């Protein structure tokens, strides 16, 4: 009888173990909230907040990925002083050759070329590269960035830097362990309007910021063919949620001081059904399913009781919109569809007013807006605006991004964006997917700083004194 009892207990334990393993996943649900693991920092490892590496007289760069964005990055770097392009890499040798011609056309020496599936590894293994600049498909970003840092290189990686929470932690831990920068190439934080608005906010023009909005609304119907091997549509077909949040979220996080006095606490997300996406999958891939909803909407609440609204839509016919909006106790900013500001009248000094009928119920007149934007033009814009507009890259913001990266590396200064920005802004993809797949349950946003989110007082762009 005892043997039968023990045997039954053993069977029950085995069944419980199987059921438990079936429930294992990247997160758990605790008291109705989805929680992703937050691994402890390894012994001897410290945070990268305000980290500054040794200054570099010349920044030696290797580029990986020369398809849609890589060639324009090589072109922009050819206009930055104190840079040497050492190596170029792409799966296709012809793309490497095209960028070699670009360098020669700019009167610069050719670079070492790498191609094929493992060329990027050989580039990272070189001992004469300081910075690896990654412009490949999303799924390869983290592996390449980690490998480069492990081989002693600073990293600049296109958006999103990672597509899972686990990979975000890999970036954070590798950067902390190797003491190498890992900057995500979020260009929209360098847009002229966003920089000006950030400067206004930091000088108190909006009062206390309570809410911000951002989005990536961009009908990609004309561009799907441009993604090598159809990788982007294929990714969207298999991933639900806001898979491309950083363009809208980055400026919001900067103006709210995320991990610089505040942090994102939790989010909820929901989506529409897939109509256009599913049609694309049927027509282009012969597939009858599509995970990504045509419209995804997310609300985030911060520890300091602020909110962020995000949207993602790359399918329906809508004008391009990053939705950038800032809501404060004394003022408001909006970039799309009409760039404008609204303030309490006493926030605008008399010398800027063209007349007295300033009202918080409407935008300030265009001449007042222009005068305000000139007065609060960000110092970085004042320094480099003319050259940025000449070289280009989304109106010049790409050049400002690259210029600032090189400036900070050459002068041994903290970067404008750190590895925690890369992780916080990139993790939204998997977090929103988890919320949607669980009936829009709230999801706790991991604290990638591991408790140091209020160590810094606001965002500061480092400058040589």
N, C-alpha and C positions, 0 to 999 in steps of 0.2 A: 504493500500500500504506500509505504514511504517512497519507494522507488518511482511509483507512478506519479506521486505528488511532486517529487523533485523534477521528474521528466516534464510534467506539465508546466512547472515554473520555468524550466529552461526554455521551453517552446514559447511561453509568454514573453520572456525576456528577449528572445530572438525577434519575435514579432514586433515588440516595442522598439527594439533597435532599428528594425527595418523602417517602421513608420517614422521614427525620429529622423533617420537619415533622409527619408523622402521629404521631410519638412525643412531640411537644412537648405539654406540659400544664402545670398549675399546680405540679407537683412533679417531681423526678427520684428514681430509686432508686439509691442509692449504697451498695455493700457490704451489700446486703440491708436497708437502712434508707431509708424514704421521707423525703425532705428537701424542704421548701418554701423558696423563695428568701427571703433576708433582705437587702433592699436597704440600701445604705449611707446614712447620714444625710447630707442635703444640706449643702453648705458654709454655715457661719454658723448652722446649726440646732442647738439644744441640747436636752437632755432636759427633761422636765416633772416630774421627781421632786422632791417637796416644793415644787412651784411654788405661789406665792401671788400672786393678782392684787390690784390696788388695792382697798381696802375700798369697799363701796357702802352709803350711808346707807339707801337704799331699793332693793330688788331688784325691777326691773320685768320682768314675766314675760309671755311669749307661749306659749300652749298649742296644740299641733298634734295632732289626733286626739282626738275627744270621743265615742268609742264605748264600749268596755268599761271602760277604765281612766282615760281622760281626765277625765270628770266627777268622779270621786272625788278625783282629784288637785287639781282646781280647788277642790273643797269643803275639802280639807285645808289648802290654801294660804290660804283665807279665815280660818283660825284662827292664822296665823303673823304675828307683828308684823314690821313693816319690809318688807312686800310690797305691790306693786300689780299687779293683773292688768290688763295693757294690751291684750292681743289674744287672741282665740279663733278657732280654725280647724278646720274639718272639711269633708270632701267634701259632707256633707249640711247644708244651712242650718238645718234643724230642730234639729239637735243643738247648733249654735251658740246658737240661741234658747233652748234648754233650760238651757244653762249661764249665759246672761245672766240668766235668772230665778233661778238658784241664787245668783248674786252679789247680785242685788237683794234676795233673801230674807235674805241675811246683812247687809243694810244697806250694801253696797258699791256704788260706781259701776259702771255697765255698761262693757264693754270694746269695742274695735273688733272687728267680726266679719268673717271671711273664709270663703269656701266655694268649692267647685269644685276642679278638678284642679291649678290653679296658685296657689290661695290661700295655701298654705304658703310659697311663694317671696316673695310680697308681704309676708307677716308678717315673714319674716327680713330683708327689705330695709328695714324701719323703722329709724329712728335713735333711737328712744326705748325700746328693749328691751335689757335686760342678759342675760337668760336665756331660752333657747328650750327648752321642755319637750315632748318628743316621745313620743307614745303611739299610734303608728300600727302597721300591719302590719310584720313583721320585714324584708321586702325593701326597704322605703323608709327604714329607720332611718339607714343610712350616708349616703345621698345628702342627706337632710335635715340631718343633723348636720354634714356637711362644708360644706354651703351656709351654714348658720347661722354656723359658726366663721369662714368666709371673709368674712362680713358683720359681723364683730366681736362676735359673741355667744358667751357661755358656753353650754354645751349639757348638758342632762340627757336621756338617751335610754333608753327602755325596753329590756328584755332580749329576746333578745341584741342587742347594739349593732351587730353585723355578722354576716353569714351566710357569709362566705368569709375566707380568710387575706388575700387581696389587699385586701379592704375593711377588715380590721383595720389593715393598714399605712396605708391612706388616713386612717383616724381618727388614728393616731399621728402621721403626718407633718403633717397639717393642724393638729392641736393644738400640736405643737412649733413649726411655722412661724408660726402666728397668735398664739401665747401666749394661748390661750383654753382654759379647762377643758372637758374632755369626760368627764362622769361617767355611767356606766351605772347605771340605777335598780335595782340589786340590793337588794331590800328584806329578803331573808332574813338578811343579815349583821346586821340590826338587831333580829332576834327576841330576846326577853328571855333565853331559854335560851342562845342562841349568844353573846350579849354577855357573859353571866355566865361561861360556859365559857372564852371568850377571855381574860377578866380572870384567871381561875384559872390558865390556861396561862401567861400573861405573868408571873404571880407565882410560877411554878415548881411549882405544886401537882401537875402530872402528870409531873414530871421532864422528860426529853427526849421530845418528841412524835415518834413513829416512823411513824404511819399515821393516816389519816383517811378517812372514808367520807361520801358524799353522793349524793343521787339526786333525780330528779323522777318519782315514782310517783303518778300521779293519773289515774284513769279519767275521761276527758273525754266519755263517752257522753251526758251530759246537757247538754253545752255546745257541741257542734259547731255548732249553729244560731246561736250568738251571735257567731261570727266573720264579719265583714262580707264578703260575696261568697265565703264558704267558703274564705278565704285560708289558714287554718291547716291544714285537712285537705289542701288542694291542695299546700301546701308539703311536708307529710309524705309525700304520695304520690310526690313527685319527688326527695326527699332522704333518703339513707340516713345512719345514724350517730346519735350523741347530739345531736339538733338543739336541745335545750333544757337545757343542762348547768348554767347559771349558778346556779340556786337551791341546788343541792347543792354545787357546786364553790366558790362564793364564800366561805362560812364555812370550808371546808377550807383554802383558800389563805391566808386571814387567819391562822388558827391556826398554819400552817406557815411564815408569813413569806415567801410567794412574791413575788419581786423586791424583797424586803426582807431579804436574807441567804441566800436559796435561790431556785431557780427550777425549773420543770418541765422535765425533760430529754427524755423520750420517753414514748410511750404505745402500748398495743396495745388493739384493740377487736374485739368480735365481736357478732353479733346472731342472733336466731332468725328463722325465716321469718315472713312476714306472713300472719296468718290473719284476725284481726279487722280490721286495717287494709285488707286487700284486700276483705273483705266490705263495709266502709264505702264503699270506692271504687266497687264494683259497684252498691250500692244507691242511693248518693247522687249519683254522678257518671257512672255508666255506663261506668266504666273497668275493665279487667281486670288492671291491674298496680298495685303499691304498693311503693315502694322501702323505706320505713321498717319495720324489723323490729318485731314486737310487743314484744320485750324487747332492749335493747342494754346491754352490759356493757363497761366500760373500766377498765383499770388504768394508772396514771401513776406514773413513777418520777422523783424529783427529783435534782438534782445532788448534794445532800447525803445521798443514799441513803435518802430517805423514800418512802412510797408513798401513793397515793390510789386508792380504788375508787369508781367512778361507775356509776349505773344510770339508764336512761330507759325508762319504760313508761307510755303514756297510753291504753292500750287494754283491758287485761284487768281483771277484777273483783278489785281489791286495795284495802285501806285506804290512804288518803293517807299518803305516807311520803317524807320528805326524807332519811331514813336517817342523819342526822347522828351520827357517832361519832368519838371522838378516843381514840387509843391511845398512851399514854405509858409510860415506864419505871417510873413510880410511881403511875399512876392511869389511869382510864378514864371516859369520858363517853358517854352514849347518850341521844338524845332520843326516838326511836321504837322500838318501840311504847310503851315505858315510860320516862319521863324519870328518869334515875338516874345515880349516880356510884359508882365503886368505887376504893378507894385502899389503898395499903400503910398499915397502922395508924399508923405514925409520921408520916404526912403530915397527920393531923388533930389539931389541938391539943386538949388535955384539956378546955378550957372548952366545946367544942362536942360532945364525946362524951356520949351519954346513958347509955352503959354500955360495957364494955370489949371486947365480942366483935365488934369491927370486923375484917372479914376481906376480903382482896383477892379472895376467891373469890365474893363476892356483893355486891350493891348495899348501900350504907350504909342504915340505917333512914331512914324518911321524915322524922323530926324532925331527924336529922343532915343530911340533904340540904337541908332547908329552912333550917337554920341556916347551912350553907355558902353557899347561894345568897344569903342576906341579907348575910353577911359580905363576899362577893365580888361583890355587885351592882355592875355597871359604873357609873362616875361619870356617864355620859350618861343611863343609866336613872334614877339617883337624881334627876337634874335635871328630867326631863321625863316620867316614867312616868305620873303621874296624868293629865296632860293628854292624853298619847298614847292611853291607854286610853279616855278620854272621846271624843276625836275619832274614833279608830278607824283602820281600814285594816289588814286582816289582824291584828286584835288589838292594833294600835297601832304595829307596826313600820314601816308605811308613813309614818305621821306622824313618827316619829323620823327616818326617812330624809330627808324633806322639811325638817324642822326643822334637821337638821345641815347640809344643803346651804345653806340660807339663812343659818344662823349663820356658816358659814365664809366665804361671799361677803360678808356684811355686815362681818365683822371682818378681812377680808384674810388669811385663813388657808388652808393647804393643805386640799384636800378629803379626806374619808375614803377615797374611791375615786378613783383617777386613770385616765388614759387607758390606761395599761398593764394595769390590772385589766380594763378593758372589752375590750381586745384579747385578753389571755390567756384570759379566761373564755369569750369568744365564739368563739375560733378552734377550740374543741373540736369543733364541728359538722363542719367540713370535714376536720379531722385524723382523726376517728374514721371518717368515710366512706372516706377514703383507705386506712386500715388494713384495714377490712372488705373493701373491693373488691379488695384485694391479698392475700387469704388471711391476714388478721390480722398483717401485717408491722408491725414497730415504725415509728413515725413520730416524727421529731424535732420537738419543740415549738419554734417560733421564739422567739428572744430579742428581744422588742419593745423592750427597754430598750437594745439594742445594747451589751451589755457592762457596763451600770451596775446590774445586778441585786443586787449586794452593796454598793452605795453606802450604803444605809440599813440601820439596825440594828433590824429588827422594825417592826411596825405601831404607829403612835401616832396617836391622835385628837387633833387640835390643839384647844387651849382657850385662851381669853384668860387671861393670867396676872394 
